[in-house]
Amino acid sequence: MKTLVLLRSLPKGLCLLLFLATGWFSNAALALVLPNEVSSKNASCLVCHDGKTVKHTKDSKGEKRELHAVPPEKFQKSVHANVACVTCHVEITDGKTPHKISKTAKKPDCEECHISLWVKALREGTLEEKAGLSVVMQNIEVYKQSSHAKPNADNPDVPNATCHDCHDDHTFNVAPSGSAEHDEWHHDTPKVCGESCHEGQLGQYAKSVHGQELLQNNNHNAAACIDCHTTHAIGSPRASPIKLEITKNCGGCHEENFKTYRATYHGQVSSLGYAYTAKCFDCHGSHDVRRADDPKSRVHPDKRLKTCQKCHNDRKPGMNTATEGFLTFSPHANSHDFAKYPQMWIVTKFMIALLIGVFVFFWLHSVLWYYREWKEQKEGKVASYVRAGDLPVDEKKFFQRFPWGWRLAHLVFALVTMTLVLTGTTALFAETVWAPVVAEWLGGPHTINHIHRIVAGLFVAIFFTHFIYVMQKLLRDKKFRWFGPDSLIPNWKDLRDCYGMFKWFFGKGPKPMFDRWTYFEKFDYWAVFWGVTIIGTSGLMLAMPHVTATYLPGWVFNVATVVHAEEAFLAAVFLFTVHFFNNHFRPDKLPPPDIVMFTGAQSLDEFRRDHPAQYQRLVDAGELEKYLVDAPSMPMTLASKILGIVLILFGLTLLALVAIGFFGGA
């Protein structure tokens, strides 16, 4: 409210002088009278303007016209009941007919009158007692920015609509919601808007489901013009902010459908503040909304594909023509109606069970592990190392755990994954306060979409490159045992180690002797295979809907959306909680970060502690020495620590954003 802020910032006396200077406020203020004086002053006016008998006068051209009728019973119930006629009609200087009109006085001006009353209340300190004045000031301010306040195209000297065009000045009253008077006012709104200005829209509205419910069935819950376009802040429906506001207003009545719409990509883009994807009226129509089973409805099965093809067609950049599968896509599908959406119900329940199972197990695993290590450190227990035999070991040497290819792949995977999480969750949690900020920072949903797809392609390419490299190397190694200690394939020892860890957690046994790969490291490794399959496949289907819908039914999009989002959520939260804990936040790893994945080597002391079975196996075979390397240089160590800290902080920031989105922190 620029006017309100400006006036509040001025001294009260100066505010008063500003309006006195207009030459209008002084006349209006002097015309204000006590309620018991209003009737007597208005009586002479109502003799002619009571509307009980038709009376005529002559206009400025001498032509005969009917006098404006002001029914006394309605006027007494209006908000202006205690206002004398001459308070507004200061231009009238006599009581004759036709009236003598002052050439200098202004005609009634709702805006100036209410501003002057607001200033007077502000000066007298009675503004809190007259809360309605502030509401009117807000309405004036938004009206000034609306389409109605803009100059009329045919007559630029007047606005498109004034207060008088929508409100009957003499009978207007703010009826309480739920009252018969309010219902009557709501019922007449389309008539006021349509008959004066928007006749074509009124004709469409009258035939729509909204119009039939309101005008014919007197269902006052049905939408009228003001429910979609608002009252005073009416803007051009071609402007993006107005499109988004109208879409939001649809959700005021259709809450469940609006919720499911916002879960789609169309709705996510809208929630981010961009209006280029489909909104309610793009599919259902605006003034001619009809029920879905109405043959004339745009979303009727016979017309639905044509409606989709308005946006999804080859003529638009980056778009492809919608195919038959689009017909069975359900933009309002939910996960709780099994009878209507069985696929969504089944997939959602499966994903929830998967999330709960993974998180409960591994979070419990992490909490117990932290407690056991912390307790043993507090008690001063020292891990008993395995014997080194007769092999002389230089304790200054480091064990080469990861070759450079693995380290490079891990770093790229980390960067790519975090980028995917950032771009993906910006859309997934588009309703949060942070998502629109990130979207604008990244260049908008279009750019985010391109980044997400490019990075996803890079992720898959690196994954397959790694997989092919490992497989061809192992297949050429005749000594490699697929279920041996150097293999990442799970075996029975992993199950025994997991059981042994829980016994150790509760002090019922020693900590298991891990070999080259622990069971939780194998889980991390194979989770990528699962993730690429599930997230990658579902993402590919969503990225090429015209191809998907050519061969598969539309409900696949609903399922793919759920699977893609839930599995990505699982991966992100798991990485930034469980994976970070296992490698950086255990008491034995503090302070973070653990840099073995950046340097490729770890001290012998750490190697013996983390992988004692592998250490003993190499000692017994006399092969330990060939894996020993010099300690990483100081610059390498420092750079690795800085890189590790940056990645951890970025990951934890992403975790915080995901948590805000999940718990609904908008």
Beta strands, then each sheet from edge to edge (+ up, - down):
strand 1: 56-58
strand 2: 64-66
strand 3: 398-400
strand 4: 601-603
strand 5: 628-629
sheet 1: 1+ 2-
sheet 2: 4+ 3- 5+
end
